[in-house]
């Protein structure tokens, strides 16, 4: 939990300054998370806590590879 705001607001503010920034959301309260993008459990860049280190590594690698041109 963030004091005075939420992760979505922080992400939006950061992206407004750095449009290419990739954001990964993590929540232990998936039923109460509001990402303003439909159902939070269907957001592609959301990891539910607890998660394994391996799952985090896979998600980060996947996000970094999304825009890579081969």
mmCIF file of the N, C-alpha and C atoms, coordinates in Angstrom:
data_MODEL
# 
_entry.id   MODEL 
# 
loop_
_atom_site.group_PDB 
_atom_site.id 
_atom_site.type_symbol 
_atom_site.label_atom_id 
_atom_site.label_alt_id 
_atom_site.label_comp_id 
_atom_site.label_asym_id 
_atom_site.label_entity_id 
_atom_site.label_seq_id 
_atom_site.pdbx_PDB_ins_code 
_atom_site.Cartn_x 
_atom_site.Cartn_y 
_atom_site.Cartn_z 
_atom_site.occupancy 
_atom_site.B_iso_or_equiv 
_atom_site.pdbx_formal_charge 
_atom_site.auth_seq_id 
_atom_site.auth_comp_id 
_atom_site.auth_asym_id 
_atom_site.auth_atom_id 
_atom_site.pdbx_PDB_model_num 
ATOM 1   N N  . UNK A 1 1  ? 0.837   -1.172  0.000   1.00 0.00 ? 1  UNK A N  1 
ATOM 2   C CA . UNK A 1 1  ? 0.000   0.000   0.000   1.00 0.00 ? 1  UNK A CA 1 
ATOM 3   C C  . UNK A 1 1  ? 0.887   1.242   0.000   1.00 0.00 ? 1  UNK A C  1 
ATOM 4   N N  . UNK A 1 2  ? 0.489   2.210   -0.781  1.00 0.00 ? 2  UNK A N  1 
ATOM 5   C CA . UNK A 1 2  ? 1.232   3.462   -0.856  1.00 0.00 ? 2  UNK A CA 1 
ATOM 6   C C  . UNK A 1 2  ? 0.475   4.553   -0.104  1.00 0.00 ? 2  UNK A C  1 
ATOM 7   N N  . UNK A 1 3  ? 1.164   5.329   0.699   1.00 0.00 ? 3  UNK A N  1 
ATOM 8   C CA . UNK A 1 3  ? 0.479   6.411   1.407   1.00 0.00 ? 3  UNK A CA 1 
ATOM 9   C C  . UNK A 1 3  ? 0.091   7.529   0.433   1.00 0.00 ? 3  UNK A C  1 
ATOM 10  N N  . UNK A 1 4  ? -1.161  7.963   0.490   1.00 0.00 ? 4  UNK A N  1 
ATOM 11  C CA . UNK A 1 4  ? -1.608  9.088   -0.314  1.00 0.00 ? 4  UNK A CA 1 
ATOM 12  C C  . UNK A 1 4  ? -1.860  8.790   -1.772  1.00 0.00 ? 4  UNK A C  1 
ATOM 13  N N  . UNK A 1 5  ? -1.913  7.550   -2.154  1.00 0.00 ? 5  UNK A N  1 
ATOM 14  C CA . UNK A 1 5  ? -2.164  7.211   -3.546  1.00 0.00 ? 5  UNK A CA 1 
ATOM 15  C C  . UNK A 1 5  ? -2.166  5.721   -3.735  1.00 0.00 ? 5  UNK A C  1 
ATOM 16  N N  . UNK A 1 6  ? -2.089  5.309   -4.991  1.00 0.00 ? 6  UNK A N  1 
ATOM 17  C CA . UNK A 1 6  ? -2.026  3.878   -5.267  1.00 0.00 ? 6  UNK A CA 1 
ATOM 18  C C  . UNK A 1 6  ? -1.008  3.627   -6.378  1.00 0.00 ? 6  UNK A C  1 
ATOM 19  N N  . UNK A 1 7  ? -0.717  2.387   -6.606  1.00 0.00 ? 7  UNK A N  1 
ATOM 20  C CA . UNK A 1 7  ? 0.293   2.007   -7.582  1.00 0.00 ? 7  UNK A CA 1 
ATOM 21  C C  . UNK A 1 7  ? -0.052  2.447   -8.991  1.00 0.00 ? 7  UNK A C  1 
ATOM 22  N N  . UNK A 1 8  ? -1.334  2.406   -9.327  1.00 0.00 ? 8  UNK A N  1 
ATOM 23  C CA . UNK A 1 8  ? -1.747  2.822   -10.668 1.00 0.00 ? 8  UNK A CA 1 
ATOM 24  C C  . UNK A 1 8  ? -1.456  4.307   -10.882 1.00 0.00 ? 8  UNK A C  1 
ATOM 25  N N  . UNK A 1 9  ? -1.754  5.123   -9.873  1.00 0.00 ? 9  UNK A N  1 
ATOM 26  C CA . UNK A 1 9  ? -1.493  6.562   -9.983  1.00 0.00 ? 9  UNK A CA 1 
ATOM 27  C C  . UNK A 1 9  ? 0.009   6.828   -10.108 1.00 0.00 ? 9  UNK A C  1 
ATOM 28  N N  . UNK A 1 10 ? 0.799   6.123   -9.322  1.00 0.00 ? 10 UNK A N  1 
ATOM 29  C CA . UNK A 1 10 ? 2.252   6.268   -9.392  1.00 0.00 ? 10 UNK A CA 1 
ATOM 30  C C  . UNK A 1 10 ? 2.761   5.860   -10.771 1.00 0.00 ? 10 UNK A C  1 
ATOM 31  N N  . UNK A 1 11 ? 2.262   4.745   -11.281 1.00 0.00 ? 11 UNK A N  1 
ATOM 32  C CA . UNK A 1 11 ? 2.673   4.278   -12.607 1.00 0.00 ? 11 UNK A CA 1 
ATOM 33  C C  . UNK A 1 11 ? 2.304   5.293   -13.680 1.00 0.00 ? 11 UNK A C  1 
ATOM 34  N N  . UNK A 1 12 ? 1.092   5.833   -13.611 1.00 0.00 ? 12 UNK A N  1 
ATOM 35  C CA . UNK A 1 12 ? 0.665   6.821   -14.600 1.00 0.00 ? 12 UNK A CA 1 
ATOM 36  C C  . UNK A 1 12 ? 1.554   8.058   -14.564 1.00 0.00 ? 12 UNK A C  1 
ATOM 37  N N  . UNK A 1 13 ? 1.899   8.526   -13.365 1.00 0.00 ? 13 UNK A N  1 
ATOM 38  C CA . UNK A 1 13 ? 2.768   9.697   -13.229 1.00 0.00 ? 13 UNK A CA 1 
ATOM 39  C C  . UNK A 1 13 ? 4.156   9.407   -13.804 1.00 0.00 ? 13 UNK A C  1 
ATOM 40  N N  . UNK A 1 14 ? 4.690   8.242   -13.510 1.00 0.00 ? 14 UNK A N  1 
ATOM 41  C CA . UNK A 1 14 ? 6.019   7.881   -14.013 1.00 0.00 ? 14 UNK A CA 1 
ATOM 42  C C  . UNK A 1 14 ? 6.006   7.737   -15.532 1.00 0.00 ? 14 UNK A C  1 
ATOM 43  N N  . UNK A 1 15 ? 4.964   7.106   -16.068 1.00 0.00 ? 15 UNK A N  1 
ATOM 44  C CA . UNK A 1 15 ? 4.861   6.915   -17.519 1.00 0.00 ? 15 UNK A CA 1 
ATOM 45  C C  . UNK A 1 15 ? 4.688   8.250   -18.237 1.00 0.00 ? 15 UNK A C  1 
ATOM 46  N N  . UNK A 1 16 ? 4.023   9.205   -17.581 1.00 0.00 ? 16 UNK A N  1 
ATOM 47  C CA . UNK A 1 16 ? 3.875   10.519  -18.217 1.00 0.00 ? 16 UNK A CA 1 
ATOM 48  C C  . UNK A 1 16 ? 5.234   11.196  -18.393 1.00 0.00 ? 16 UNK A C  1 
ATOM 49  N N  . UNK A 1 17 ? 6.187   10.879  -17.532 1.00 0.00 ? 17 UNK A N  1 
ATOM 50  C CA . UNK A 1 17 ? 7.539   11.435  -17.631 1.00 0.00 ? 17 UNK A CA 1 
ATOM 51  C C  . UNK A 1 17 ? 8.467   10.580  -18.499 1.00 0.00 ? 17 UNK A C  1 
ATOM 52  N N  . UNK A 1 18 ? 8.184   9.281   -18.532 1.00 0.00 ? 18 UNK A N  1 
ATOM 53  C CA . UNK A 1 18 ? 9.016   8.330   -19.279 1.00 0.00 ? 18 UNK A CA 1 
ATOM 54  C C  . UNK A 1 18 ? 8.093   7.385   -20.037 1.00 0.00 ? 18 UNK A C  1 
ATOM 55  N N  . UNK A 1 19 ? 7.611   7.781   -21.211 1.00 0.00 ? 19 UNK A N  1 
ATOM 56  C CA . UNK A 1 19 ? 6.594   7.003   -21.931 1.00 0.00 ? 19 UNK A CA 1 
ATOM 57  C C  . UNK A 1 19 ? 6.970   5.557   -22.232 1.00 0.00 ? 19 UNK A C  1 
ATOM 58  N N  . UNK A 1 20 ? 8.245   5.241   -22.312 1.00 0.00 ? 20 UNK A N  1 
ATOM 59  C CA . UNK A 1 20 ? 8.658   3.861   -22.620 1.00 0.00 ? 20 UNK A CA 1 
ATOM 60  C C  . UNK A 1 20 ? 8.842   2.998   -21.387 1.00 0.00 ? 20 UNK A C  1 
ATOM 61  N N  . UNK A 1 21 ? 8.550   3.558   -20.211 1.00 0.00 ? 21 UNK A N  1 
ATOM 62  C CA . UNK A 1 21 ? 8.717   2.825   -18.962 1.00 0.00 ? 21 UNK A CA 1 
ATOM 63  C C  . UNK A 1 21 ? 7.791   1.611   -18.918 1.00 0.00 ? 21 UNK A C  1 
ATOM 64  N N  . UNK A 1 22 ? 8.338   0.491   -18.513 1.00 0.00 ? 22 UNK A N  1 
ATOM 65  C CA . UNK A 1 22 ? 7.535   -0.719  -18.324 1.00 0.00 ? 22 UNK A CA 1 
ATOM 66  C C  . UNK A 1 22 ? 7.220   -0.842  -16.841 1.00 0.00 ? 22 UNK A C  1 
ATOM 67  N N  . UNK A 1 23 ? 5.978   -1.173  -16.530 1.00 0.00 ? 23 UNK A N  1 
ATOM 68  C CA . UNK A 1 23 ? 5.522   -1.237  -15.142 1.00 0.00 ? 23 UNK A CA 1 
ATOM 69  C C  . UNK A 1 23 ? 4.972   -2.628  -14.861 1.00 0.00 ? 23 UNK A C  1 
ATOM 70  N N  . UNK A 1 24 ? 5.440   -3.216  -13.786 1.00 0.00 ? 24 UNK A N  1 
ATOM 71  C CA . UNK A 1 24 ? 4.931   -4.503  -13.321 1.00 0.00 ? 24 UNK A CA 1 
ATOM 72  C C  . UNK A 1 24 ? 4.246   -4.269  -11.979 1.00 0.00 ? 24 UNK A C  1 
ATOM 73  N N  . UNK A 1 25 ? 2.976   -4.600  -11.915 1.00 0.00 ? 25 UNK A N  1 
ATOM 74  C CA . UNK A 1 25 ? 2.222   -4.468  -10.676 1.00 0.00 ? 25 UNK A CA 1 
ATOM 75  C C  . UNK A 1 25 ? 2.314   -5.775  -9.902  1.00 0.00 ? 25 UNK A C  1 
ATOM 76  N N  . UNK A 1 26 ? 2.391   -5.651  -8.585  1.00 0.00 ? 26 UNK A N  1 
ATOM 77  C CA . UNK A 1 26 ? 2.395   -6.808  -7.696  1.00 0.00 ? 26 UNK A CA 1 
ATOM 78  C C  . UNK A 1 26 ? 1.409   -6.523  -6.585  1.00 0.00 ? 26 UNK A C  1 
ATOM 79  N N  . UNK A 1 27 ? 0.586   -7.519  -6.258  1.00 0.00 ? 27 UNK A N  1 
ATOM 80  C CA . UNK A 1 27 ? -0.391  -7.296  -5.209  1.00 0.00 ? 27 UNK A CA 1 
ATOM 81  C C  . UNK A 1 27 ? -0.660  -8.574  -4.436  1.00 0.00 ? 27 UNK A C  1 
ATOM 82  N N  . UNK A 1 28 ? -0.796  -8.394  -3.166  1.00 0.00 ? 28 UNK A N  1 
ATOM 83  C CA . UNK A 1 28 ? -1.238  -9.478  -2.306  1.00 0.00 ? 28 UNK A CA 1 
ATOM 84  C C  . UNK A 1 28 ? -2.732  -9.385  -2.060  1.00 0.00 ? 28 UNK A C  1 
ATOM 85  N N  . UNK A 1 29 ? -3.354  -8.360  -2.621  1.00 0.00 ? 29 UNK A N  1 
ATOM 86  C CA . UNK A 1 29 ? -4.785  -8.109  -2.444  1.00 0.00 ? 29 UNK A CA 1 
ATOM 87  C C  . UNK A 1 29 ? -5.455  -7.985  -3.793  1.00 0.00 ? 29 UNK A C  1 
ATOM 88  N N  . UNK A 1 30 ? -5.341  -9.008  -4.616  1.00 0.00 ? 30 UNK A N  1 
ATOM 89  C CA . UNK A 1 30 ? -5.816  -8.934  -5.994  1.00 0.00 ? 30 UNK A CA 1 
ATOM 90  C C  . UNK A 1 30 ? -7.302  -8.629  -6.087  1.00 0.00 ? 30 UNK A C  1 
ATOM 91  N N  . UNK A 1 31 ? -8.075  -9.035  -5.096  1.00 0.00 ? 31 UNK A N  1 
ATOM 92  C CA . UNK A 1 31 ? -9.514  -8.774  -5.173  1.00 0.00 ? 31 UNK A CA 1 
ATOM 93  C C  . UNK A 1 31 ? -9.838  -7.305  -4.942  1.00 0.00 ? 31 UNK A C  1 
ATOM 94  N N  . UNK A 1 32 ? -8.931  -6.540  -4.328  1.00 0.00 ? 32 UNK A N  1 
ATOM 95  C CA . UNK A 1 32 ? -9.209  -5.140  -4.055  1.00 0.00 ? 32 UNK A CA 1 
ATOM 96  C C  . UNK A 1 32 ? -8.362  -4.196  -4.912  1.00 0.00 ? 32 UNK A C  1 
ATOM 97  N N  . UNK A 1 33 ? -7.521  -4.746  -5.772  1.00 0.00 ? 33 UNK A N  1 
ATOM 98  C CA . UNK A 1 33 ? -6.685  -3.914  -6.631  1.00 0.00 ? 33 UNK A CA 1 
ATOM 99  C C  . UNK A 1 33 ? -7.535  -3.317  -7.730  1.00 0.00 ? 33 UNK A C  1 
ATOM 100 N N  . UNK A 1 34 ? -7.387  -2.003  -7.964  1.00 0.00 ? 34 UNK A N  1 
ATOM 101 C CA . UNK A 1 34 ? -8.108  -1.347  -9.040  1.00 0.00 ? 34 UNK A CA 1 
ATOM 102 C C  . UNK A 1 34 ? -7.089  -0.762  -9.997  1.00 0.00 ? 34 UNK A C  1 
ATOM 103 N N  . UNK A 1 35 ? -6.906  -1.413  -11.124 1.00 0.00 ? 35 UNK A N  1 
ATOM 104 C CA . UNK A 1 35 ? -5.941  -0.941  -12.108 1.00 0.00 ? 35 UNK A CA 1 
ATOM 105 C C  . UNK A 1 35 ? -6.624  -0.119  -13.200 1.00 0.00 ? 35 UNK A C  1 
ATOM 106 N N  . UNK A 1 36 ? -7.930  0.070   -13.087 1.00 0.00 ? 36 UNK A N  1 
ATOM 107 C CA . UNK A 1 36 ? -8.679  0.834   -14.082 1.00 0.00 ? 36 UNK A CA 1 
ATOM 108 C C  . UNK A 1 36 ? -8.506  0.268   -15.486 1.00 0.00 ? 36 UNK A C  1 
ATOM 109 N N  . UNK A 1 37 ? -8.342  -1.036  -15.573 1.00 0.00 ? 37 UNK A N  1 
ATOM 110 C CA . UNK A 1 37 ? -8.164  -1.695  -16.870 1.00 0.00 ? 37 UNK A CA 1 
ATOM 111 C C  . UNK A 1 37 ? -8.993  -2.972  -16.892 1.00 0.00 ? 37 UNK A C  1 
ATOM 112 N N  . UNK A 1 38 ? -10.202 -2.912  -16.428 1.00 0.00 ? 38 UNK A N  1 
ATOM 113 C CA . UNK A 1 38 ? -10.993 -4.128  -16.373 1.00 0.00 ? 38 UNK A CA 1 
ATOM 114 C C  . UNK A 1 38 ? -10.676 -4.895  -15.113 1.00 0.00 ? 38 UNK A C  1 
ATOM 115 N N  . UNK A 1 39 ? -10.873 -6.175  -15.157 1.00 0.00 ? 39 UNK A N  1 
ATOM 116 C CA . UNK A 1 39 ? -10.620 -7.006  -13.988 1.00 0.00 ? 39 UNK A CA 1 
ATOM 117 C C  . UNK A 1 39 ? -9.139  -7.053  -13.693 1.00 0.00 ? 39 UNK A C  1 
ATOM 118 N N  . UNK A 1 40 ? -8.756  -6.753  -12.446 1.00 0.00 ? 40 UNK A N  1 
ATOM 119 C CA . UNK A 1 40 ? -7.324  -6.723  -12.129 1.00 0.00 ? 40 UNK A CA 1 
ATOM 120 C C  . UNK A 1 40 ? -6.629  -8.057  -12.313 1.00 0.00 ? 40 UNK A C  1 
ATOM 121 N N  . UNK A 1 41 ? -7.336  -9.164  -12.125 1.00 0.00 ? 41 UNK A N  1 
ATOM 122 C CA . UNK A 1 41 ? -6.688  -10.466 -12.260 1.00 0.00 ? 41 UNK A CA 1 
ATOM 123 C C  . UNK A 1 41 ? -6.428  -10.817 -13.716 1.00 0.00 ? 41 UNK A C  1 
ATOM 124 N N  . UNK A 1 42 ? -6.925  -10.001 -14.646 1.00 0.00 ? 42 UNK A N  1 
ATOM 125 C CA . UNK A 1 42 ? -6.675  -10.242 -16.062 1.00 0.00 ? 42 UNK A CA 1 
ATOM 126 C C  . UNK A 1 42 ? -5.645  -9.271  -16.635 1.00 0.00 ? 42 UNK A C  1 
ATOM 127 N N  . UNK A 1 43 ? -5.102  -8.393  -15.812 1.00 0.00 ? 43 UNK A N  1 
ATOM 128 C CA . UNK A 1 43 ? -4.101  -7.437  -16.285 1.00 0.00 ? 43 UNK A CA 1 
ATOM 129 C C  . UNK A 1 43 ? -2.831  -8.211  -16.627 1.00 0.00 ? 43 UNK A C  1 
ATOM 130 N N  . UNK A 1 44 ? -2.264  -7.975  -17.817 1.00 0.00 ? 44 UNK A N  1 
ATOM 131 C CA . UNK A 1 44 ? -1.105  -8.778  -18.239 1.00 0.00 ? 44 UNK A CA 1 
ATOM 132 C C  . UNK A 1 44 ? 0.168   -8.533  -17.430 1.00 0.00 ? 44 UNK A C  1 
ATOM 133 N N  . UNK A 1 45 ? 0.280   -7.396  -16.787 1.00 0.00 ? 45 UNK A N  1 
ATOM 134 C CA . UNK A 1 45 ? 1.501   -7.084  -16.036 1.00 0.00 ? 45 UNK A CA 1 
ATOM 135 C C  . UNK A 1 45 ? 1.219   -7.012  -14.544 1.00 0.00 ? 45 UNK A C  1 
ATOM 136 N N  . UNK A 1 46 ? 0.541   -8.031  -14.041 1.00 0.00 ? 46 UNK A N  1 
ATOM 137 C CA . UNK A 1 46 ? 0.227   -8.131  -12.623 1.00 0.00 ? 46 UNK A CA 1 
ATOM 138 C C  . UNK A 1 46 ? 0.658   -9.493  -12.105 1.00 0.00 ? 46 UNK A C  1 
ATOM 139 N N  . UNK A 1 47 ? 1.452   -9.488  -11.067 1.00 0.00 ? 47 UNK A N  1 
ATOM 140 C CA . UNK A 1 47 ? 1.816   -10.719 -10.366 1.00 0.00 ? 47 UNK A CA 1 
ATOM 141 C C  . UNK A 1 47 ? 1.103   -10.724 -9.025  1.00 0.00 ? 47 UNK A C  1 
ATOM 142 N N  . UNK A 1 48 ? 0.490   -11.834 -8.716  1.00 0.00 ? 48 UNK A N  1 
ATOM 143 C CA . UNK A 1 48 ? -0.187  -11.983 -7.425  1.00 0.00 ? 48 UNK A CA 1 
ATOM 144 C C  . UNK A 1 48 ? 0.797   -12.521 -6.396  1.00 0.00 ? 48 UNK A C  1 
ATOM 145 N N  . UNK A 1 49 ? 0.838   -11.881 -5.250  1.00 0.00 ? 49 UNK A N  1 
ATOM 146 C CA . UNK A 1 49 ? 1.669   -12.378 -4.151  1.00 0.00 ? 49 UNK A CA 1 
ATOM 147 C C  . UNK A 1 49 ? 0.932   -13.495 -3.428  1.00 0.00 ? 49 UNK A C  1 
ATOM 148 N N  . UNK A 1 50 ? 1.613   -14.441 -2.914  1.00 0.00 ? 50 UNK A N  1 
ATOM 149 C CA . UNK A 1 50 ? 3.046   -14.655 -3.041  1.00 0.00 ? 50 UNK A CA 1 
ATOM 150 C C  . UNK A 1 50 ? 3.367   -15.250 -4.411  1.00 0.00 ? 50 UNK A C  1 
ATOM 151 N N  . UNK A 1 51 ? 4.542   -14.952 -4.905  1.00 0.00 ? 51 UNK A N  1 
ATOM 152 C CA . UNK A 1 51 ? 4.994   -15.543 -6.152  1.00 0.00 ? 51 UNK A CA 1 
ATOM 153 C C  . UNK A 1 51 ? 6.428   -16.020 -5.957  1.00 0.00 ? 51 UNK A C  1 
ATOM 154 N N  . UNK A 1 52 ? 6.829   -16.915 -6.837  1.00 0.00 ? 52 UNK A N  1 
ATOM 155 C CA . UNK A 1 52 ? 8.187   -17.466 -6.760  1.00 0.00 ? 52 UNK A CA 1 
ATOM 156 C C  . UNK A 1 52 ? 9.156   -16.545 -7.498  1.00 0.00 ? 52 UNK A C  1 
ATOM 157 N N  . UNK A 1 53 ? 10.392  -16.556 -7.096  1.00 0.00 ? 53 UNK A N  1 
ATOM 158 C CA . UNK A 1 53 ? 11.426  -15.764 -7.756  1.00 0.00 ? 53 UNK A CA 1 
ATOM 159 C C  . UNK A 1 53 ? 11.474  -16.083 -9.249  1.00 0.00 ? 53 UNK A C  1 
ATOM 160 N N  . UNK A 1 54 ? 11.294  -17.342 -9.571  1.00 0.00 ? 54 UNK A N  1 
ATOM 161 C CA . UNK A 1 54 ? 11.298  -17.783 -10.963 1.00 0.00 ? 54 UNK A CA 1 
ATOM 162 C C  . UNK A 1 54 ? 10.169  -17.114 -11.746 1.00 0.00 ? 54 UNK A C  1 
ATOM 163 N N  . UNK A 1 55 ? 8.985   -17.013 -11.139 1.00 0.00 ? 55 UNK A N  1 
ATOM 164 C CA . UNK A 1 55 ? 7.853   -16.372 -11.816 1.00 0.00 ? 55 UNK A CA 1 
ATOM 165 C C  . UNK A 1 55 ? 8.132   -14.895 -12.064 1.00 0.00 ? 55 UNK A C  1 
ATOM 166 N N  . UNK A 1 56 ? 8.741   -14.222 -11.099 1.00 0.00 ? 56 UNK A N  1 
ATOM 167 C CA . UNK A 1 56 ? 9.107   -12.815 -11.262 1.00 0.00 ? 56 UNK A CA 1 
ATOM 168 C C  . UNK A 1 56 ? 10.118  -12.667 -12.398 1.00 0.00 ? 56 UNK A C  1 
ATOM 169 N N  . UNK A 1 57 ? 11.122  -13.518 -12.421 1.00 0.00 ? 57 UNK A N  1 
ATOM 170 C CA . UNK A 1 57 ? 12.137  -13.451 -13.469 1.00 0.00 ? 57 UNK A CA 1 
ATOM 171 C C  . UNK A 1 57 ? 11.527  -13.663 -14.850 1.00 0.00 ? 57 UNK A C  1 
ATOM 172 N N  . UNK A 1 58 ? 10.619  -14.624 -14.956 1.00 0.00 ? 58 UNK A N  1 
ATOM 173 C CA . UNK A 1 58 ? 9.959   -14.874 -16.241 1.00 0.00 ? 58 UNK A CA 1 
ATOM 174 C C  . UNK A 1 58 ? 9.127   -13.683 -16.691 1.00 0.00 ? 58 UNK A C  1 
ATOM 175 N N  . UNK A 1 59 ? 8.401   -13.065 -15.773 1.00 0.00 ? 59 UNK A N  1 
ATOM 176 C CA . UNK A 1 59 ? 7.561   -11.929 -16.109 1.00 0.00 ? 59 UNK A CA 1 
ATOM 177 C C  . UNK A 1 59 ? 8.414   -10.742 -16.536 1.00 0.00 ? 59 UNK A C  1 
ATOM 178 N N  . UNK A 1 60 ? 9.481   -10.454 -15.804 1.00 0.00 ? 60 UNK A N  1 
ATOM 179 C CA . UNK A 1 60 ? 10.362  -9.341  -16.159 1.00 0.00 ? 60 UNK A CA 1 
ATOM 180 C C  . UNK A 1 60 ? 10.990  -9.584  -17.532 1.00 0.00 ? 60 UNK A C  1 
ATOM 181 N N  . UNK A 1 61 ? 11.484  -10.796 -17.760 1.00 0.00 ? 61 UNK A N  1 
ATOM 182 C CA . UNK A 1 61 ? 12.081  -11.122 -19.059 1.00 0.00 ? 61 UNK A CA 1 
ATOM 183 C C  . UNK A 1 61 ? 11.060  -10.949 -20.180 1.00 0.00 ? 61 UNK A C  1 
ATOM 184 N N  . UNK A 1 62 ? 9.850   -11.415 -19.963 1.00 0.00 ? 62 UNK A N  1 
ATOM 185 C CA . UNK A 1 62 ? 8.786   -11.301 -20.954 1.00 0.00 ? 62 UNK A CA 1 
ATOM 186 C C  . UNK A 1 62 ? 8.475   -9.833  -21.269 1.00 0.00 ? 62 UNK A C  1 
ATOM 187 N N  . UNK A 1 63 ? 8.396   -9.014  -20.238 1.00 0.00 ? 63 UNK A N  1 
ATOM 188 C CA . UNK A 1 63 ? 8.099   -7.596  -20.445 1.00 0.00 ? 63 UNK A CA 1 
ATOM 189 C C  . UNK A 1 63 ? 9.234   -6.904  -21.184 1.00 0.00 ? 63 UNK A C  1 
ATOM 190 N N  . UNK A 1 64 ? 10.461  -7.234  -20.845 1.00 0.00 ? 64 UNK A N  1 
ATOM 191 C CA . UNK A 1 64 ? 11.603  -6.614  -21.524 1.00 0.00 ? 64 UNK A CA 1 
ATOM 192 C C  . UNK A 1 64 ? 11.693  -7.046  -22.982 1.00 0.00 ? 64 UNK A C  1 
ATOM 193 N N  . UNK A 1 65 ? 11.255  -8.263  -23.285 1.00 0.00 ? 65 UNK A N  1 
ATOM 194 C CA . UNK A 1 65 ? 11.315  -8.783  -24.645 1.00 0.00 ? 65 UNK A CA 1 
ATOM 195 C C  . UNK A 1 65 ? 10.139  -8.341  -25.511 1.00 0.00 ? 65 UNK A C  1 
ATOM 196 N N  . UNK A 1 66 ? 9.088   -7.763  -24.935 1.00 0.00 ? 66 UNK A N  1 
ATOM 197 C CA . UNK A 1 66 ? 7.879   -7.429  -25.689 1.00 0.00 ? 66 UNK A CA 1 
ATOM 198 C C  . UNK A 1 66 ? 8.157   -6.584  -26.922 1.00 0.00 ? 66 UNK A C  1 
ATOM 199 N N  . UNK A 1 67 ? 8.982   -5.583  -26.793 1.00 0.00 ? 67 UNK A N  1 
ATOM 200 C CA . UNK A 1 67 ? 9.218   -4.656  -27.911 1.00 0.00 ? 67 UNK A CA 1 
ATOM 201 C C  . UNK A 1 67 ? 10.519  -4.910  -28.642 1.00 0.00 ? 67 UNK A C  1 
ATOM 202 N N  . UNK A 1 68 ? 11.172  -5.982  -28.300 1.00 0.00 ? 68 UNK A N  1 
ATOM 203 C CA . UNK A 1 68 ? 12.471  -6.271  -28.919 1.00 0.00 ? 68 UNK A CA 1 
ATOM 204 C C  . UNK A 1 68 ? 12.276  -6.682  -30.375 1.00 0.00 ? 68 UNK A C  1 
ATOM 205 N N  . UNK A 1 69 ? 13.065  -6.097  -31.249 1.00 0.00 ? 69 UNK A N  1 
ATOM 206 C CA . UNK A 1 69 ? 13.021  -6.426  -32.676 1.00 0.00 ? 69 UNK A CA 1 
ATOM 207 C C  . UNK A 1 69 ? 14.124  -7.442  -32.945 1.00 0.00 ? 69 UNK A C  1 
ATOM 208 N N  . UNK A 1 70 ? 13.769  -8.514  -33.635 1.00 0.00 ? 70 UNK A N  1 
ATOM 209 C CA . UNK A 1 70 ? 14.765  -9.538  -33.932 1.00 0.00 ? 70 UNK A CA 1 
ATOM 210 C C  . UNK A 1 70 ? 15.183  -9.479  -35.375 1.00 0.00 ? 70 UNK A C  1 
# 
